[in-house]
């Protein structure tokens, strides 16, 4: 009986947290609700994971961004972010990156941007990489739009174009 009461109590506490909106969305509104120490932890973890992940996944999706940017309609957010990431200086200061993210999210139009994308954009800004308002608009718009499920054909097309090892 005691275990049942404890289980129900924990379930109730968890449910109240979810109902009260304690779950954070990974956007500017959520970013502003977490402590600076957690923000820095996210930046450090993201950068470590991005470095490792780019070694593994970049070759598989390279063909998607090979089209000349001026002829690509509309510009693809991931290609923009990939270009920014590729031009960012290695070893860019994480503290400056965090300060730049805070300033980035201070502009209301940037609030829909996903945390990971804000890290990439901020790292590029700290590195002095040119960033156009057009590119920012693409990122803002795509991050504010809920993802569309991929059809089976789209998935097969994507997988069929990956380089064979």
ZAVO-917306 format. One line per field, with one value per atom (N, C-alpha, C): residue number from 0; residue in three letters; atom name; x, y, z. Coordinates in pm, 1 decimal, always signed. Each point is the difference from the previous one (the first is absolute). Layout:
nr	c(NUM|...)
rest	c(ALA|...)
atom	c(CA|...)
east	c(X|...)
north	c(Y|...)
up	c(Z|...)
# end
This chain:
nr	c(0|0|0|1|1|1|2|2|2|3|3|3|4|4|4|5|5|5|6|6|6|7|7|7|8|8|8|9|9|9|10|10|10|11|11|11|12|12|12|13|13|13|14|14|14|15|15|15|16|16|16|17|17|17|18|18|18|19|19|19|20|20|20|21|21|21|22|22|22|23|23|23|24|24|24|25|25|25|26|26|26|27|27|27|28|28|28|29|29|29|30|30|30|31|31|31|32|32|32|33|33|33|34|34|34|35|35|35|36|36|36|37|37|37|38|38|38|39|39|39|40|40|40|41|41|41|42|42|42|43|43|43|44|44|44|45|45|45|46|46|46|47|47|47|48|48|48|49|49|49|50|50|50|51|51|51|52|52|52|53|53|53|54|54|54|55|55|55|56|56|56|57|57|57|58|58|58|59|59|59|60|60|60|61|61|61|62|62|62|63|63|63|64|64|64|65|65|65|66|66|66|67|67|67|68|68|68|69|69|69|70|70|70|71|71|71|72|72|72|73|73|73|74|74|74|75|75|75|76|76|76|77|77|77|78|78|78|79|79|79|80|80|80|81|81|81|82|82|82|83|83|83|84|84|84|85|85|85|86|86|86|87|87|87|88|88|88|89|89|89|90|90|90|91|91|91|92|92|92|93|93|93|94|94|94|95|95|95|96|96|96|97|97|97|98|98|98|99|99|99|100|100|100|101|101|101|102|102|102|103|103|103|104|104|104|105|105|105|106|106|106|107|107|107|108|108|108|109|109|109|110|110|110|111|111|111|112|112|112|113|113|113|114|114|114|115|115|115|116|116|116|117|117|117|118|118|118|119|119|119|120|120|120|121|121|121|122|122|122|123|123|123|124|124|124|125|125|125|126|126|126|127|127|127|128|128|128|129|129|129|130|130|130|131|131|131|132|132|132|133|133|133|134|134|134|135|135|135|136|136|136|137|137|137|138|138|138|139|139|139|140|140|140|141|141|141|142|142|142|143|143|143|144|144|144|145|145|145|146|146|146|147|147|147|148|148|148|149|149|149|150|150|150|151|151|151|152|152|152|153|153|153|154|154|154|155|155|155|156|156|156|157|157|157|158|158|158|159|159|159|160|160|160|161|161|161|162|162|162|163|163|163|164|164|164)
rest	c(UNK|UNK|UNK|UNK|UNK|UNK|UNK|UNK|UNK|UNK|UNK|UNK|UNK|UNK|UNK|UNK|UNK|UNK|UNK|UNK|UNK|UNK|UNK|UNK|UNK|UNK|UNK|UNK|UNK|UNK|UNK|UNK|UNK|UNK|UNK|UNK|UNK|UNK|UNK|UNK|UNK|UNK|UNK|UNK|UNK|UNK|UNK|UNK|UNK|UNK|UNK|UNK|UNK|UNK|UNK|UNK|UNK|UNK|UNK|UNK|UNK|UNK|UNK|UNK|UNK|UNK|UNK|UNK|UNK|UNK|UNK|UNK|UNK|UNK|UNK|UNK|UNK|UNK|UNK|UNK|UNK|UNK|UNK|UNK|UNK|UNK|UNK|UNK|UNK|UNK|UNK|UNK|UNK|UNK|UNK|UNK|UNK|UNK|UNK|UNK|UNK|UNK|UNK|UNK|UNK|UNK|UNK|UNK|UNK|UNK|UNK|UNK|UNK|UNK|UNK|UNK|UNK|UNK|UNK|UNK|UNK|UNK|UNK|UNK|UNK|UNK|UNK|UNK|UNK|UNK|UNK|UNK|UNK|UNK|UNK|UNK|UNK|UNK|UNK|UNK|UNK|UNK|UNK|UNK|UNK|UNK|UNK|UNK|UNK|UNK|UNK|UNK|UNK|UNK|UNK|UNK|UNK|UNK|UNK|UNK|UNK|UNK|UNK|UNK|UNK|UNK|UNK|UNK|UNK|UNK|UNK|UNK|UNK|UNK|UNK|UNK|UNK|UNK|UNK|UNK|UNK|UNK|UNK|UNK|UNK|UNK|UNK|UNK|UNK|UNK|UNK|UNK|UNK|UNK|UNK|UNK|UNK|UNK|UNK|UNK|UNK|UNK|UNK|UNK|UNK|UNK|UNK|UNK|UNK|UNK|UNK|UNK|UNK|UNK|UNK|UNK|UNK|UNK|UNK|UNK|UNK|UNK|UNK|UNK|UNK|UNK|UNK|UNK|UNK|UNK|UNK|UNK|UNK|UNK|UNK|UNK|UNK|UNK|UNK|UNK|UNK|UNK|UNK|UNK|UNK|UNK|UNK|UNK|UNK|UNK|UNK|UNK|UNK|UNK|UNK|UNK|UNK|UNK|UNK|UNK|UNK|UNK|UNK|UNK|UNK|UNK|UNK|UNK|UNK|UNK|UNK|UNK|UNK|UNK|UNK|UNK|UNK|UNK|UNK|UNK|UNK|UNK|UNK|UNK|UNK|UNK|UNK|UNK|UNK|UNK|UNK|UNK|UNK|UNK|UNK|UNK|UNK|UNK|UNK|UNK|UNK|UNK|UNK|UNK|UNK|UNK|UNK|UNK|UNK|UNK|UNK|UNK|UNK|UNK|UNK|UNK|UNK|UNK|UNK|UNK|UNK|UNK|UNK|UNK|UNK|UNK|UNK|UNK|UNK|UNK|UNK|UNK|UNK|UNK|UNK|UNK|UNK|UNK|UNK|UNK|UNK|UNK|UNK|UNK|UNK|UNK|UNK|UNK|UNK|UNK|UNK|UNK|UNK|UNK|UNK|UNK|UNK|UNK|UNK|UNK|UNK|UNK|UNK|UNK|UNK|UNK|UNK|UNK|UNK|UNK|UNK|UNK|UNK|UNK|UNK|UNK|UNK|UNK|UNK|UNK|UNK|UNK|UNK|UNK|UNK|UNK|UNK|UNK|UNK|UNK|UNK|UNK|UNK|UNK|UNK|UNK|UNK|UNK|UNK|UNK|UNK|UNK|UNK|UNK|UNK|UNK|UNK|UNK|UNK|UNK|UNK|UNK|UNK|UNK|UNK|UNK|UNK|UNK|UNK|UNK|UNK|UNK|UNK|UNK|UNK|UNK|UNK|UNK|UNK|UNK|UNK|UNK|UNK|UNK|UNK|UNK|UNK|UNK|UNK|UNK|UNK|UNK|UNK|UNK|UNK|UNK|UNK|UNK|UNK|UNK|UNK|UNK|UNK|UNK|UNK|UNK|UNK|UNK|UNK|UNK|UNK|UNK|UNK|UNK|UNK|UNK|UNK|UNK|UNK|UNK|UNK|UNK|UNK|UNK|UNK|UNK|UNK|UNK|UNK|UNK|UNK|UNK|UNK|UNK|UNK|UNK|UNK|UNK|UNK|UNK|UNK|UNK|UNK|UNK|UNK)
atom	c(N|CA|C|N|CA|C|N|CA|C|N|CA|C|N|CA|C|N|CA|C|N|CA|C|N|CA|C|N|CA|C|N|CA|C|N|CA|C|N|CA|C|N|CA|C|N|CA|C|N|CA|C|N|CA|C|N|CA|C|N|CA|C|N|CA|C|N|CA|C|N|CA|C|N|CA|C|N|CA|C|N|CA|C|N|CA|C|N|CA|C|N|CA|C|N|CA|C|N|CA|C|N|CA|C|N|CA|C|N|CA|C|N|CA|C|N|CA|C|N|CA|C|N|CA|C|N|CA|C|N|CA|C|N|CA|C|N|CA|C|N|CA|C|N|CA|C|N|CA|C|N|CA|C|N|CA|C|N|CA|C|N|CA|C|N|CA|C|N|CA|C|N|CA|C|N|CA|C|N|CA|C|N|CA|C|N|CA|C|N|CA|C|N|CA|C|N|CA|C|N|CA|C|N|CA|C|N|CA|C|N|CA|C|N|CA|C|N|CA|C|N|CA|C|N|CA|C|N|CA|C|N|CA|C|N|CA|C|N|CA|C|N|CA|C|N|CA|C|N|CA|C|N|CA|C|N|CA|C|N|CA|C|N|CA|C|N|CA|C|N|CA|C|N|CA|C|N|CA|C|N|CA|C|N|CA|C|N|CA|C|N|CA|C|N|CA|C|N|CA|C|N|CA|C|N|CA|C|N|CA|C|N|CA|C|N|CA|C|N|CA|C|N|CA|C|N|CA|C|N|CA|C|N|CA|C|N|CA|C|N|CA|C|N|CA|C|N|CA|C|N|CA|C|N|CA|C|N|CA|C|N|CA|C|N|CA|C|N|CA|C|N|CA|C|N|CA|C|N|CA|C|N|CA|C|N|CA|C|N|CA|C|N|CA|C|N|CA|C|N|CA|C|N|CA|C|N|CA|C|N|CA|C|N|CA|C|N|CA|C|N|CA|C|N|CA|C|N|CA|C|N|CA|C|N|CA|C|N|CA|C|N|CA|C|N|CA|C|N|CA|C|N|CA|C|N|CA|C|N|CA|C|N|CA|C|N|CA|C|N|CA|C|N|CA|C|N|CA|C|N|CA|C|N|CA|C|N|CA|C|N|CA|C|N|CA|C|N|CA|C|N|CA|C|N|CA|C|N|CA|C|N|CA|C|N|CA|C|N|CA|C|N|CA|C|N|CA|C|N|CA|C|N|CA|C|N|CA|C|N|CA|C|N|CA|C|N|CA|C|N|CA|C|N|CA|C|N|CA|C|N|CA|C|N|CA|C|N|CA|C|N|CA|C|N|CA|C)
east	c(+82.3|-82.3|+87.2|+107.3|+88.7|+61.1|+40.7|+58.9|-100.4|-125.2|-104.7|-18.8|-1.3|-16.9|+118.9|+121.2|+119.1|-4.0|-36.4|-6.8|-103.4|-117.1|-104.6|+43.0|+68.3|+47.7|+101.3|+94.2|+100.0|-64.3|-95.6|-71.5|-73.1|-64.8|-73.0|+95.1|+112.2|+97.8|+52.7|+35.8|+49.7|-106.4|-124.2|-109.7|-25.0|+6.1|-21.7|+108.3|+123.7|+108.3|-23.8|-45.9|-27.8|-118.4|-106.3|-119.6|+32.5|+86.5|+34.7|+92.9|+40.2|+83.6|+147.1|+45.8|+140.6|+90.4|-58.2|+79.9|+46.1|+130.3|+55.0|+7.5|-36.1|+19.9|+139.6|+69.6|+136.7|+1.0|-57.9|-1.7|+39.9|-6.4|+43.7|-79.0|-130.2|-81.0|+47.2|+27.8|+50.3|+140.0|+82.8|+137.9|+4.3|-89.3|-1.2|-45.6|-55.0|-49.0|+103.8|+111.5|+96.8|+119.1|+63.0|+114.1|+120.1|+85.3|+118.9|+89.0|+9.7|+82.6|-54.5|-131.6|-60.6|+17.1|-8.7|+22.4|+141.5|+98.2|+138.5|+17.8|-64.2|+6.1|-55.0|-109.1|-57.4|+97.9|+56.2|+94.2|+118.2|+60.3|+115.5|-36.3|-112.1|-43.1|-34.6|-67.7|-37.3|+124.6|+94.9|+120.8|+79.2|+10.6|+68.8|-74.3|-131.4|-80.4|-1.0|-5.9|-1.8|+130.3|+110.7|+129.3|+7.5|-41.8|+2.0|-101.1|-121.5|-105.6|+30.9|+68.3|+29.7|+96.4|+83.4|+92.0|-74.9|-112.0|-74.9|-105.3|-78.9|-116.8|+22.5|+98.4|+17.7|+11.3|+80.9|+11.2|-132.3|-86.8|-125.4|-96.4|+8.2|-96.3|+63.6|+123.9|+71.0|-69.1|-56.9|-63.3|-116.8|-63.3|-114.8|+39.3|+123.5|+43.7|+91.9|+18.5|+91.9|-54.8|-132.8|-61.5|+45.4|+33.4|+43.6|-105.4|+43.7|-91.8|-94.0|+48.1|-84.5|-111.9|+16.1|-103.9|-90.1|+35.8|-79.1|-118.0|-121.8|-117.1|-89.9|-35.7|+65.9|+130.0|+83.4|+123.0|-35.0|+73.5|-27.0|+70.9|-76.9|+54.1|+124.5|-6.1|+113.5|+124.9|-16.3|+115.9|+60.2|-86.2|+47.1|+78.8|-57.3|+66.9|+130.4|-0.8|+120.9|+111.2|-38.5|+97.7|+57.6|-87.3|+46.4|+94.4|-38.7|+81.5|+135.8|+0.4|+124.3|+96.2|-52.7|+84.2|+34.6|-49.6|+27.1|+140.6|+69.4|+135.7|-1.3|+91.9|+12.6|+42.2|-53.0|+38.0|-62.6|-110.2|-67.8|-44.5|+24.4|-26.1|-146.5|-21.7|-136.1|-70.9|+74.5|-59.2|-51.9|+80.0|-44.8|-119.3|+2.1|-112.9|-126.9|+8.6|-116.3|-50.2|+88.9|-39.7|-69.9|+49.0|-59.6|-138.5|-19.0|-132.2|-98.9|+42.2|-87.7|-41.2|+95.5|-32.3|-88.7|+26.7|-78.4|-146.6|-23.8|-137.7|-64.3|+75.8|-57.9|-85.4|+23.4|-82.0|-121.1|-120.7|-120.0|-13.3|+48.5|-13.8|+83.4|+98.0|+84.9|-51.6|-104.8|-48.7|-41.3|-52.3|-36.8|+119.6|+120.0|+117.1|+38.1|+22.0|+38.2|+134.5|+19.0|+123.2|+124.2|-1.6|+117.3|+33.9|-102.6|+23.0|+53.7|-48.2|+51.1|+147.6|+40.4|+141.3|+84.3|-43.7|+75.7|+8.3|-111.2|-3.6|+91.4|-7.5|+80.8|+148.4|+36.2|+140.9|+51.1|-82.0|+39.8|+16.8|-92.6|+8.4|+126.6|+32.5|+121.2|+123.6|-6.0|+113.2|+11.3|-100.8|+2.7|-53.5|-73.0|-58.4|-116.5|-4.2|-109.1|-131.5|-102.5|-131.5|-104.0|-71.6|-96.8|-135.3|-75.4|-135.0|-86.7|+26.2|-74.0|+20.5|+123.6|+29.0|-69.1|+4.6|-66.0|-151.3|-58.9|-143.8|-37.2|+83.4|-25.1|+2.5|+100.8|+12.5|-118.2|-34.9|-112.8|-129.5|-24.5|-124.5|-6.6|+107.3|-2.9|-5.8|+65.4|-5.9|-138.0|-71.4|-133.4|-107.1|+32.9|-95.5|+11.4|-111.6|+7.4|+48.8|+79.4|+53.0|-109.3|+17.9|-92.8|+53.8|-86.0|+49.3|+52.3|+108.0|+59.7|-74.3|-34.9|-67.5|+100.5|-52.5|+86.0|+85.2|-58.3|+75.1|+112.6|-29.8|+103.5|+114.3|-33.1|+102.4|+85.1|-64.6|+73.7|+88.3|-53.3|+81.1|+123.8|-20.2|+110.8|+103.7|-46.3|+90.7|+66.6|-71.0|+54.5|+111.4|+9.6|+103.3|+122.9|-3.2|+115.9|+117.2|+120.1|+115.1|+21.5|+37.8|+28.4|+143.5|+23.0|+136.1|+68.6)
north	c(-119.1|+119.1|+126.1|-3.8|+115.6|+31.7|-103.4|+19.4|+63.7|-40.9|+55.9|+148.8|+38.1|+140.1|+82.8|-52.0|+70.5|+14.8|-106.0|+4.1|+101.5|-1.2|+96.5|+143.3|+18.9|+133.8|+52.0|-86.2|+40.6|+30.1|-81.0|+22.9|+133.3|+29.3|+126.0|+119.3|-7.3|+109.5|+22.0|-108.5|+11.7|+60.2|-48.3|+49.3|+148.3|+43.2|+141.9|+86.1|-49.7|+73.2|+14.4|-107.3|+4.4|+91.5|-14.1|+82.1|+147.2|+29.5|+138.7|+60.7|-78.1|+53.2|+3.4|-87.2|-0.8|-61.3|-66.6|-57.9|+113.0|+9.7|+108.6|-39.0|+92.2|-17.0|+51.4|-62.6|+44.3|+121.4|+110.6|+124.4|+114.8|+121.0|+115.4|+21.2|-31.6|+17.1|-97.3|-124.7|-99.0|+33.9|+50.6|+35.4|+103.6|+95.5|+108.0|-46.5|-120.8|-51.3|-82.6|-34.3|-85.7|+81.9|-50.3|+68.9|+1.0|+98.0|+14.7|-124.6|-63.3|-120.6|-111.0|-15.8|-99.9|+41.7|+129.9|+47.2|-35.3|+24.6|-31.1|-150.8|-78.4|-145.1|-44.4|+64.8|-33.5|+36.5|+119.9|+45.0|-96.3|-32.9|-89.8|-137.8|-54.2|-131.6|-0.7|+106.6|+8.6|+3.9|+82.7|+14.4|-130.3|-70.0|-129.3|-101.0|-5.2|-93.5|+35.2|+128.4|+44.3|-36.5|+16.2|-32.6|-149.0|-82.9|-144.0|-40.0|+53.1|-34.7|+42.5|+113.5|+47.2|-93.8|-67.0|-96.1|-120.6|-32.5|-119.4|+29.2|+107.3|+21.4|+92.3|+86.2|+97.1|-64.2|-103.4|-57.1|-53.0|-52.8|-58.1|+104.5|+125.4|+101.8|+111.0|-18.0|+103.0|+36.3|-99.7|+24.2|+97.8|+11.1|+89.2|+146.7|+33.8|+139.1|+31.7|-93.2|+22.1|+97.0|+15.8|+91.3|+141.5|+76.8|+138.6|+76.1|+69.4|+65.7|+98.4|+71.5|+99.0|-65.8|-127.6|-67.1|-87.0|-20.2|-81.9|+82.8|-51.4|+74.3|-89.2|+37.7|+102.3|-54.5|+86.8|-51.3|-96.9|-105.6|-100.2|+40.3|+1.7|+39.2|-79.6|-130.2|-83.0|+30.0|+39.2|+36.8|+132.3|+92.2|+127.7|-26.0|-81.3|-29.3|-75.9|-89.5|-77.3|+91.9|+97.5|+96.4|+83.9|+45.5|+78.8|-82.3|-124.4|-87.3|-25.0|-21.1|-27.8|+118.1|+121.9|+119.4|+53.3|-66.7|+42.4|-42.0|+88.6|-30.6|-107.9|-92.8|-104.0|+64.2|-51.6|+50.8|+133.8|+35.5|+125.8|-2.4|+108.5|+10.3|-28.9|-96.5|-39.7|+107.1|+73.3|+108.2|+111.4|+36.3|+102.0|-50.8|-130.2|-59.0|+11.5|-32.6|+8.8|+143.3|+97.0|+140.9|+41.2|-50.7|+32.8|-62.0|-122.6|-63.0|+83.6|+46.0|+81.8|+126.4|+66.7|+119.7|-36.3|-115.7|-46.1|-17.3|-66.6|-22.7|+125.3|+106.0|+125.1|+67.0|-36.6|+52.0|-91.8|+52.2|-84.2|-84.1|+49.2|-76.4|-128.3|-8.4|-118.8|-105.4|+29.7|-91.8|-137.6|-13.3|-133.9|-89.0|+54.8|-75.7|-106.0|-121.3|-113.5|+27.2|-51.8|+23.0|-40.0|-116.8|-46.4|+91.7|+50.7|+92.3|+132.7|+42.7|+123.7|-14.8|-119.3|-22.8|+13.5|-63.1|+6.0|+144.2|+71.3|+138.8|+86.6|-19.1|+80.8|-29.6|-127.7|-35.2|+69.3|+0.7|+65.7|+150.4|+61.2|+143.5|+33.0|-80.8|+22.2|-14.1|-90.8|-22.9|+105.4|+86.9|+103.7|-44.4|-111.0|-49.0|+90.1|+40.3|+85.2|-77.0|+64.0|-62.1|+96.8|-40.9|+90.8|-10.3|+106.9|+1.2|-102.7|-19.7|-99.3|-140.4|-33.1|-130.3|-14.0|+106.2|-3.6|-18.8|+64.7|-13.7|-143.9|-67.6|-140.3|-85.8|+19.8|-78.2|+27.0|+127.8|+35.9|-65.6|+10.9|-51.6|-151.9|-70.0|-145.8|-51.3|+70.1|-43.6|+25.4|+99.2|+30.2|-90.6|-70.5|-87.3|-142.0|-59.4|-138.8|-92.5|-101.0|-88.9|-81.1|-20.9|-80.6|-142.8|-99.0|-137.4|-35.6|-76.0|-40.0|-121.9|+4.4|-114.2|-112.6|-118.5|-115.5|+24.4|+61.6|+27.1|+100.2|+107.1|+97.8|-64.3|-88.1|-69.3|-89.1|-74.5|-86.9|+81.5|+113.0|+87.6|+49.6|+40.1|+50.3|-110.2|-115.7|-110.9|-51.8|+9.8|-48.9|+87.2|+122.9|+92.1|+2.8|-73.0|+3.9|-72.9|+51.8|-64.5|-139.8|-90.9|-136.6|-9.4|-77.6|-12.4|-122.9)
up	c(+0.0|+0.0|+0.0|+78.3|+9.7|-137.6|-73.1|-132.7|-95.8|+10.5|-85.1|+28.1|+126.3|+38.7|-50.5|+14.6|-47.2|-152.2|-69.6|-146.8|-46.5|+62.8|-36.8|+30.0|+112.6|+36.2|-101.6|-37.7|-99.0|-134.1|-39.0|-125.9|+4.0|+111.5|+15.3|-7.8|+69.3|-1.2|-141.8|-68.4|-137.2|-90.7|+12.4|-84.0|+21.8|+125.6|+28.0|-64.6|-0.5|-65.7|-148.4|-64.4|-143.7|-27.7|+79.2|-19.1|+20.9|+95.4|+30.4|-104.4|-98.2|-106.7|+34.4|+87.7|+39.3|-106.9|-97.3|-106.2|-91.4|-22.8|-80.8|-147.0|-83.7|-143.5|-31.9|-95.4|-32.2|-92.9|+46.8|-76.3|+92.4|-48.5|+77.4|+127.7|-3.4|+120.4|+108.2|-38.5|+95.0|+49.3|-91.4|+34.6|+111.8|-7.4|+98.4|+138.2|+9.6|+128.0|+75.2|-63.6|+68.2|+49.4|+103.0|+61.8|-94.4|+17.1|-85.5|+4.3|+115.0|+12.1|-91.6|-4.5|-89.6|-145.8|-27.8|-136.7|-45.4|+86.4|-34.9|-19.3|+84.6|-15.3|-133.7|-43.5|-130.4|-111.3|+6.0|-103.2|-9.3|+113.7|-0.8|-53.0|+45.5|-47.1|-147.3|-45.6|-140.9|-88.0|+38.2|-81.4|-5.9|+111.3|+0.0|-87.1|+14.0|-78.9|-147.9|-31.0|-139.6|-69.5|+69.7|-58.7|-33.2|+92.4|-22.7|-107.2|+10.0|-95.1|-142.2|-16.8|-135.4|-72.5|+76.1|-62.5|-53.7|+62.2|-36.8|-106.0|+17.8|-85.4|-117.7|+4.2|-107.4|-138.2|-20.1|-134.7|-54.6|+84.5|-46.8|-55.8|+45.0|-41.4|-82.9|-38.3|-73.4|-131.4|-68.0|-130.1|+9.5|+116.7|+13.8|-12.6|+32.1|-0.4|-117.9|-91.5|-111.1|-104.4|-5.1|-95.6|+31.5|-101.0|+19.0|+79.8|+103.0|+92.0|-68.9|-100.2|-67.4|-80.5|-38.7|-78.3|+86.6|+125.6|+90.5|+47.1|-20.0|+41.8|+82.8|+117.9|+80.1|+57.5|+56.2|+61.5|+113.5|+13.2|+101.6|+128.9|+109.5|+129.9|+36.0|-18.4|+39.9|-81.0|-126.5|-81.4|+48.7|+39.1|+55.0|+127.9|+89.8|+126.4|-23.2|-98.1|-31.6|-51.1|-82.4|-51.7|+113.8|+90.1|+114.3|+86.8|+27.5|+84.6|-65.1|-131.5|-71.3|-2.7|+13.6|-3.0|+138.5|+103.5|+137.2|+39.3|+68.8|+44.1|+106.4|-9.7|+101.3|+131.9|+108.8|+131.3|+35.7|-65.4|+31.9|+146.2|+71.3|+143.6|+33.3|+89.8|+37.0|+82.2|+82.7|+78.5|-89.9|-101.4|-96.1|-80.2|-31.7|-72.0|+83.2|+128.3|+87.5|+9.6|+16.3|+4.9|-129.3|-113.2|-129.3|-13.0|+51.5|-2.6|+81.3|+116.1|+83.9|-75.2|-65.6|-80.2|-119.7|-62.2|-115.0|+39.7|+113.6|+45.0|+59.1|+23.1|+49.2|-108.0|-126.5|-110.1|-17.7|+16.6|-5.7|-127.5|-112.2|-124.3|+2.3|+91.4|+7.5|+98.7|+73.8|+102.4|-53.5|-122.7|-48.6|-36.4|-6.1|-45.8|+104.2|-47.8|+84.3|+67.5|+121.4|+75.8|-78.8|-60.2|-74.5|-115.6|-67.3|-111.4|+51.1|+117.1|+60.6|+36.6|+43.2|+32.1|-126.8|-108.6|-125.7|-50.1|+1.2|-45.6|+87.8|+130.9|+92.7|-14.5|-18.5|-22.1|-126.6|-104.2|-124.2|+22.3|+73.4|+26.5|+78.8|+100.9|+79.4|-88.2|-97.5|-90.8|-109.6|-10.8|-102.4|-135.0|-3.5|-125.2|-37.7|-127.3|-48.2|+4.1|+51.8|+14.2|-53.5|-104.3|-60.3|+69.2|-8.2|+55.8|-73.3|-128.4|-79.4|+57.9|+34.2|+59.4|+135.8|+80.6|+130.2|-14.9|-99.1|-24.1|-32.7|-79.6|-34.3|+126.1|+83.6|+123.0|+91.6|+17.7|+86.5|-48.7|-130.4|-56.7|+12.6|-36.4|+5.1|+143.3|+93.6|+139.2|+60.7|-48.2|+52.0|-60.0|-107.9|-67.8|+53.4|+43.4|+47.5|-111.8|+34.9|-103.4|-67.6|-130.0|-78.6|-1.3|+27.2|-3.4|-139.5|-4.5|-126.0|-54.0|-127.6|-61.5|-21.9|-23.6|-25.8|-123.9|-105.0|-123.3|+25.5|+75.8|+31.8|+77.2|+93.7|+76.9|-90.1|-90.1|-91.5|-94.5|-50.0|-85.9|+74.0|+123.9|+79.8|+23.4|+40.0|+25.6|-126.8|-110.5|-127.5|-53.1|+46.4|-48.5|+89.2|+109.7|+88.4|-63.7|+19.2|-60.8|+56.4|-87.2|+42.2|+45.7|+106.8|+54.1|-52.8)
# end
